[in-house]
Amino acid sequence: MNFTRRRAVQALGVTALASSPWASALAQTEGTLAQIKQRGALRVGVTQAPPWYSKDLKTNEWSSGLGVSMGKAMASALGVKFEPVEVTWGTAVAALQGNKIDIMYMMDATPERAQAVDFPQAPLLFYSLAVLARDDLKVAAWADLNQPAVRIAVPQGSSMDKFVTENIPKASIQRFPGNPEAIAAFQAGRVDAVCLFHPPLLAARQRLGTGKIVVPTPAQSQPSSAAVRKEADKSFVTWVDKAIAGHYQSGQTQKWYEEFLVGFGLDPKASPPVMKEMLK
């Protein structure tokens, strides 16, 4: 075989290897951080869920939401482009495991999920148990709701159901199949307040145009996180941990959240913060 033919055969061999499953497996032996830099893109899982992710239906672009803002900032810090990949909450873990996305924000670090994916140590943000209440209903503390005259809606069998049952047992607790039914009961005036973690209440308040969102004291808040692929190389989850902590501690996370609220037509001063230290 002459030199020219040998070079051609070698080139074909390299091309075949690059397109083979072996090449794909070889690429995945590199850590996520190395893959991101090689690819030139940070793939962020997104799903229509304001205030975390929101697609502009006119342009079909994922243009707003705290997760979109944070994803763009992290991509910029890595010197790569932001690449949104549409998933659902139910498929996000599988998308990480299948190397379809690199990170999914607003995934709570439950023990079950931690068996399948990794989480940074620093919290992404905090969200709080809140109520959407009639404008004329006095609500400052949970104790204000603990009276028979107050009708409060919760999704049946939920953590909200458990909390109000244990902490405001004197209230008239009305249980519904899910969030939409509980919110519909409030809209119809069949209850005085609906109790949920505050993010879905923001969209409800914006849609209904009435009611006030309150985080009763003592505040019941829990952290959320960001899920990444579980792998031996921990350089990416370590980098994410530092990035998330920096955004939170500088107040940037809260700022992104408030920017979305303003764009969504809500007053940030009337909405619960996502920094635990800001809850009064």
C-alpha positions as CSV (number, residue, x, y, z in Angstrom):
1,M,0.0,0.0,0.0
2,N,1.5,3.3,-1.0
3,F,1.7,6.4,1.3
4,T,-1.3,8.1,-0.3
5,R,-3.6,5.1,0.0
6,R,-2.4,4.4,3.6
7,R,-3.2,8.0,4.6
8,A,-6.6,7.7,3.0
9,V,-7.4,4.4,4.8
10,Q,-6.2,5.9,8.1
11,A,-8.4,8.9,7.6
12,L,-11.4,6.7,6.9
13,G,-10.6,4.7,10.1
14,V,-10.6,7.8,12.2
15,T,-13.9,9.0,10.7
16,A,-15.5,5.6,11.4
17,L,-14.2,5.6,14.9
18,A,-15.5,9.1,15.5
19,S,-19.0,8.1,14.5
20,S,-19.0,4.8,16.3
21,P,-20.6,4.0,19.7
22,W,-17.1,3.5,21.0
23,A,-16.3,7.2,20.3
24,S,-19.4,8.3,22.1
25,A,-18.5,6.1,25.1
26,L,-14.9,7.4,25.0
27,A,-16.2,11.0,25.1
28,Q,-18.4,10.3,28.0
29,T,-15.4,9.1,30.1
30,E,-14.4,12.7,30.3
31,G,-16.0,14.7,33.1
32,T,-18.9,17.0,32.4
33,L,-16.8,20.2,32.8
34,A,-14.4,19.0,30.1
35,Q,-17.3,18.0,27.9
36,I,-18.9,21.4,28.2
37,K,-15.7,23.2,27.3
38,Q,-15.1,20.9,24.4
39,R,-18.7,21.2,23.2
40,G,-18.7,24.9,23.6
41,A,-22.2,24.9,25.3
42,L,-23.8,24.4,28.7
43,R,-27.0,22.4,28.2
44,V,-29.5,23.5,30.8
45,G,-32.7,21.5,31.3
46,V,-35.8,23.8,31.0
47,T,-39.5,23.4,31.4
48,Q,-42.4,25.9,31.3
49,A,-42.5,26.8,35.0
50,P,-42.5,30.5,35.9
51,P,-40.7,32.0,37.8
52,W,-38.0,29.4,37.2
53,Y,-38.2,29.0,33.4
54,S,-40.4,30.8,30.9
55,K,-40.6,30.5,27.1
56,D,-41.7,33.5,25.0
57,L,-44.4,32.0,22.9
58,K,-44.0,34.7,20.3
59,T,-40.3,34.0,19.6
60,N,-40.2,30.4,21.0
61,E,-37.1,31.4,23.0
62,W,-36.4,30.6,26.6
63,S,-36.0,34.2,27.5
64,S,-36.8,34.7,31.1
65,G,-36.9,33.0,34.5
66,L,-34.4,32.6,37.3
67,G,-33.1,29.3,35.9
68,V,-32.6,30.9,32.5
69,S,-30.7,33.9,33.9
70,M,-28.5,31.7,36.1
71,G,-27.8,29.3,33.2
72,K,-26.8,32.1,30.9
73,A,-24.5,33.5,33.7
74,M,-22.8,30.2,34.3
75,A,-22.4,29.6,30.6
76,S,-20.8,33.0,30.2
77,A,-18.4,32.3,33.2
78,L,-17.3,29.1,31.4
79,G,-16.8,30.9,28.1
80,V,-19.5,28.8,26.3
81,K,-23.0,29.4,25.0
82,F,-26.2,28.8,26.8
83,E,-28.1,25.9,25.3
84,P,-31.7,25.2,26.7
85,V,-32.9,21.7,26.3
86,E,-36.6,21.1,27.0
87,V,-37.4,18.4,29.5
88,T,-40.1,17.8,32.2
89,W,-39.6,17.6,35.9
90,G,-40.2,13.8,35.6
91,T,-37.6,13.3,32.9
92,A,-34.9,15.6,34.0
93,V,-33.0,13.0,36.0
94,A,-33.0,10.5,33.1
95,A,-31.9,13.4,30.8
96,L,-28.9,13.9,33.1
97,Q,-28.1,10.2,33.3
98,G,-28.4,9.9,29.5
99,N,-26.0,12.9,29.0
100,K,-28.8,15.0,27.3
101,I,-28.4,17.9,29.7
102,D,-25.6,19.1,32.0
103,I,-27.7,20.7,34.8
104,M,-31.3,21.2,36.0
105,Y,-32.1,24.0,38.4
106,M,-34.8,23.9,41.0
107,M,-34.5,20.2,41.7
108,D,-34.8,19.5,45.4
109,A,-32.0,17.3,46.8
110,T,-34.1,14.4,48.1
111,P,-32.4,11.2,49.3
112,E,-34.0,9.3,46.4
113,R,-32.7,11.7,43.7
114,A,-29.3,11.8,45.4
115,Q,-28.9,8.1,44.5
116,A,-29.2,8.9,40.8
117,V,-27.6,12.4,40.4
118,D,-25.3,14.8,42.3
119,F,-26.1,18.0,44.1
120,P,-23.9,20.9,45.2
121,Q,-23.7,21.6,48.9
122,A,-24.7,25.2,48.7
123,P,-28.5,25.8,48.4
124,L,-29.7,27.3,45.2
125,L,-32.4,29.3,46.9
126,F,-35.2,28.9,49.5
127,Y,-38.9,28.7,48.8
128,S,-41.5,29.1,51.5
129,L,-44.9,27.7,52.6
130,A,-47.3,30.6,51.9
131,V,-50.9,31.4,51.6
132,L,-52.8,33.3,48.9
133,A,-55.5,35.0,51.0
134,R,-58.4,37.4,50.7
135,D,-57.1,40.9,50.7
136,D,-59.2,41.7,53.8
137,L,-58.1,38.6,55.8
138,K,-55.6,39.3,58.6
139,V,-52.7,37.0,58.1
140,A,-49.3,37.7,59.7
141,A,-48.8,34.5,61.7
142,W,-50.0,30.9,61.3
143,A,-51.9,31.5,64.5
144,D,-54.1,34.0,62.7
145,L,-55.5,31.2,60.6
146,N,-56.1,28.9,63.5
147,Q,-59.8,29.6,64.0
148,P,-62.9,27.8,62.8
149,A,-64.1,30.8,60.8
150,V,-61.1,30.6,58.4
151,R,-61.6,28.3,55.5
152,I,-58.2,27.2,54.0
153,A,-57.7,25.0,50.9
154,V,-54.8,22.5,50.5
155,P,-54.0,19.6,48.1
156,Q,-55.0,16.4,49.8
157,G,-52.2,14.3,51.2
158,S,-49.6,16.9,50.4
159,S,-46.9,18.3,52.7
160,M,-49.1,21.4,53.0
161,D,-52.0,19.2,54.2
162,K,-49.8,17.7,56.8
163,F,-48.5,21.0,58.0
164,V,-51.8,22.8,58.4
165,T,-53.4,19.7,60.0
166,E,-50.7,19.6,62.6
167,N,-50.3,23.4,63.2
168,I,-53.7,25.1,62.6
169,P,-56.1,22.3,63.5
170,K,-58.9,24.7,64.5
171,A,-59.2,26.1,60.9
172,S,-61.7,24.8,58.5
173,I,-59.3,22.8,56.3
174,Q,-60.7,21.8,53.0
175,R,-58.8,19.3,50.9
176,F,-58.7,19.1,47.1
177,P,-57.2,16.6,44.6
178,G,-54.4,19.0,43.5
179,N,-53.1,22.6,43.3
180,P,-55.5,23.7,40.5
181,E,-58.6,22.6,42.4
182,A,-57.4,24.3,45.6
183,I,-56.8,27.5,43.7
184,A,-60.1,27.3,41.9
185,A,-61.9,27.0,45.3
186,F,-60.2,30.3,46.3
187,Q,-61.1,31.9,43.0
188,A,-64.7,30.9,43.5
189,G,-64.8,32.3,47.0
190,R,-65.4,28.9,48.6
191,V,-62.3,29.3,50.8
192,D,-60.6,32.3,52.4
193,A,-57.1,31.2,51.6
194,V,-55.1,28.5,49.8
195,C,-51.9,27.1,51.2
196,L,-49.0,26.1,48.9
197,F,-45.3,26.6,48.5
198,H,-45.1,30.1,47.1
199,P,-44.0,29.7,43.5
200,P,-47.3,28.4,42.1
201,L,-49.1,31.1,44.1
202,L,-47.3,33.8,42.1
203,A,-48.8,32.6,38.8
204,A,-52.2,32.2,40.5
205,R,-52.1,35.7,41.9
206,Q,-51.0,37.2,38.5
207,R,-53.8,35.3,36.7
208,L,-56.6,36.0,39.3
209,G,-55.7,39.6,39.9
210,T,-56.8,39.5,43.5
211,G,-55.6,38.3,46.8
212,K,-52.4,38.7,48.7
213,I,-49.4,36.3,49.1
214,V,-48.2,36.0,52.7
215,V,-45.5,33.9,54.3
216,P,-46.9,33.5,57.8
217,T,-44.6,33.4,60.8
218,P,-42.8,31.4,61.8
219,A,-41.6,31.0,58.2
220,Q,-41.5,27.4,56.9
221,S,-38.9,27.4,54.2
222,Q,-36.9,24.7,52.5
223,P,-33.9,24.8,50.1
224,S,-33.9,23.9,46.5
225,S,-30.9,22.9,44.5
226,A,-29.5,22.1,41.1
227,A,-29.0,18.5,39.8
228,V,-25.9,17.4,37.8
229,R,-24.7,14.1,36.5
230,K,-23.3,11.7,39.0
231,E,-19.7,10.8,38.0
232,A,-16.3,10.1,39.5
233,D,-14.9,13.4,38.3
234,K,-16.4,15.9,40.7
235,S,-14.9,19.0,39.1
236,F,-18.2,20.2,37.6
237,V,-20.4,19.8,40.8
238,T,-17.6,21.5,42.7
239,W,-17.6,24.4,40.2
240,V,-21.4,24.6,40.3
241,D,-21.3,24.6,44.2
242,K,-19.0,27.7,44.2
243,A,-21.0,29.5,41.5
244,I,-24.4,28.9,43.2
245,A,-23.0,30.0,46.6
246,G,-21.5,33.1,45.0
247,H,-24.7,34.2,43.3
248,Y,-26.7,33.6,46.4
249,Q,-24.4,35.4,48.8
250,S,-24.0,38.4,46.5
251,G,-27.8,38.8,46.3
252,Q,-27.7,38.1,42.5
253,T,-30.1,35.1,42.8
254,Q,-32.7,37.3,44.5
255,K,-32.1,40.1,41.9
256,W,-32.8,37.6,39.0
257,Y,-35.9,36.5,40.8
258,E,-37.2,40.0,41.2
259,E,-36.4,40.9,37.6
260,F,-38.6,38.1,36.5
261,L,-41.4,39.1,38.9
262,V,-41.4,42.7,37.4
263,G,-41.5,41.3,33.9
264,F,-44.3,38.9,35.0
265,G,-46.4,41.9,36.2
266,L,-45.9,41.3,40.0
267,D,-44.5,43.6,42.7
268,P,-41.4,42.0,44.2
269,K,-42.2,43.8,47.5
270,A,-45.5,41.8,47.6
271,S,-43.9,38.5,46.9
272,P,-41.9,36.2,49.2
273,P,-38.1,36.4,48.7
274,V,-36.0,33.4,47.8
275,M,-33.3,34.3,50.3
276,K,-34.0,32.8,53.7
277,E,-32.2,35.7,55.4
278,M,-34.8,38.2,53.9
279,L,-37.8,36.5,55.5
280,K,-39.2,38.4,58.4
